[in-house]
């Protein structure tokens, strides 16, 4: 989150019990509105992948898609970087900044990534990134929808611009007032569960498409090449989309670490893979944090993200199912 304003929070008096990282944890969603769906426990499913969709808008392949995206695995990093670390509130740049600006944001997969402007009850504004996981479901960082320090609770509203390119809004702007976040984030500010949901009234995803989502074991993610694109505050003031890719350095029980450049306001961006060069994009983590929590043995250059564990996957699946039930 980049503060020109703030993100969101929610209240609860329940304290979640700490359990071993390897154990399944039953998660709940906490909603801003506090209605009958205020707490929806995730149900463990036998499936650990949701299929994405390209959307009804033109599917022309962009030069950025052809030139930037990485797929499969690599025994070595895409590049080796050394140099000073430039740290934002949540993300970091290490050494040279290798992010590339995306120009054709009206094409896939870039149009499935959204520039966010969060409005706090105080009138303050913050910028961030989110991505579509269903027709009306946008996944983002939990601190964009719930943050005690900036909002004092939930955000008042969030503006959503899919595929924004400076002042060009190829798919218009939508105002959202319905949000949810995982209880572990709302109650404990647990960074491993810093994940939130924005629920639109309009089926934006039917037009622009949405990402697939998958929960993969740490062993399946080791050395996998990942793609990250979002709207940083330091370049374009949250109005330009920037991309970078590299290899996963380490996949743990709750978090993955990678040598990919990000900066403040790219929190909430999708961390996605292509299993083969022709395979569709599948999100395996949500970008949230910089080098501050990186284990020493991974070096100074690794950013990190909450991994799409089975519990988190099931929570996102619940949000998407709610989304689809509204459409039905």
Steps between C-alpha positions, in 0.01 A plus 500: 500500500621847419356767723347796339225366727439144648382132483238293694441316832224318692421427866469175688545395862589141413867406537619230258694214655860460381565164336800334335564638152459159341148453642185591313338810649130571477468855373202731489422810299400816681285739301483876524121500489450272800193328354399134518806410290733682740685177587520233235720209598700358212409141415788269406447391141650218298597744227795736529470692175255750356498549124549849359331663203617743232178705484292636215732788406744448210762230569779633278843402634697804617869551441545525876338158545726350236816670624470515879326188632697205633387137530605170654802463728862612495801357687650850517351849554402705198771741608729554796477839668713680751472849643325717753143423603232765449220412738143624496240444769435144383717419194864545405733555205843336524772652287401589143128546434409250227126561490352555154205726428201330336353713221221278363309470826170453313617150397541179704626428756566865589134606490420249776724707732340804663626833627333574835430826683391441858302775671511512879216636715730793582521596133858377457582301186741213432591307186545128450459203268242222465410229250185330378423145613138496379239720331462727804781379728824696538771357724749736661710545814307495825656831605328666204159411639570500871768702681476626857764767457382666182125442484432424861304206358351437159558724201207722419512418126741378234527609137589213265659562157578183303795544265557865582768673291562844651184698417367235262227290663423239233231331711373801696515536879284319753432600859483219755372514857485125582821343631615195692826378653631186666441495875867436579582834336215699653547372853876444523652689205670170413708572184463141379127569456517857367233435238176682426213503254320782320152410377370697203138554408588477129631183322823663383666159465258393229657769283868497598533140624651366821800303622506135587593425862685194633638367825829319440727331751831672580691223321302570183585871516876480562694659209177585317509820293244755620349813345391810696333812362339787685468873559795631708505842661859584410448474123185645348348593839282188503366570149747297290539124501848353546614140459793286611569126513754264653537168679359395836796483738317312773147373562406455864190381684332841486713726280705502181812711440620627164754736347239722334492879514186655652425820691228657714147479355586176317370321808209285394645425158465148360804271514428267212654214308470348155566127517596507131545796262149444359331428834258754656605718796445346844545698824694317773561789746405862573780759511520671838840550657855615433835387631433567869385147579737317265708220657871590510607200294294621201705819475380860508309506172188291561148638517230265625133412480246290690486166320168371368466234770195269492331710770552825313396337173176381660430850633547651155285225351226591750517865392482403131206268564316785672579710194359238261190447714419872462530462121266200507 
